[in-house]
Amino acid sequence: MADPRLYAKAPDGSIWRNDVHHHPWPLQSAVASIERNTLLETHGIVLREPPTHLHFARRLDVVVWNGERAA
């Protein structure tokens, strides 16, 4: 398995990566009332129905190393 990495775009357009480490997410079942979901609309995807599954994790400690420029 590859080392987990976080990639992010900086305000100047450069791409940065950070090595991260954490235990597997301790997912728990959840219930929510979603009135409007616009998360994917910028990608041309409109969700018309509520999710069939919903999970969350209360907390997970994560170690993140200093970033380095990737591109």
N, C-alpha and C positions, 0 to 999 in steps of 0.2 A: 504494500500500500504506500502511496506517495505521501510525503509530509504535507499536512494541511497548510494552505496559504490563503491569505486575504489579499485580494487585489482591489485597488481603488484608484480613481482618477483625481488628480490634484487640480486646483483651480486653473493652473497654467496649461492643463491638458496632458501633462506627463502621467505615466502609469507607474504606480508604486506597489510593491509587494511586501508583506510581512509574514514571517513564519508564525504560526499559532499552535497552541497545544491546549486541549481540553478533553475531559472524559466524554463519553457518549452522552448526548442530551437525554435527561430523564423525562421523557415525554409523558404527559398525562392527558386523559380525555378532557374535552372542554365543550361548553355550550355557549353560543353567542347569538345575538340578534343583529344581523347585518342589514342596514337599511339601504346602503349604497356602497358598491365596491368599485373604485376607479383605478385600482393599483395597476392593472395591465392595459388600460385604455391607450396609453402612449405608444403601445406596441400593436395597436389595432385589434386587441382582443377584448371583447365585451362579455362579461360573465352574467348570464341571465338567471341562473339558479343558485341557491345557496350551496356551500360546500357539503359534500357527503360525509366528510370527516374533518374534525377540527381537533388539534392538539396544541399544547403549550408546555413550557417548562418554567417553573418558578424562578430558578436561578442556576447559573452555571459559571463557576470561576474559570477564567481563561487567562493564559499567559501569552502575551504578544511580544515578539522581539522587534527591535528597531527596524524601520522600513528601509528598503533599498530601491533605487530607481530601476524599473524593469524595462521601460521604453520611453 
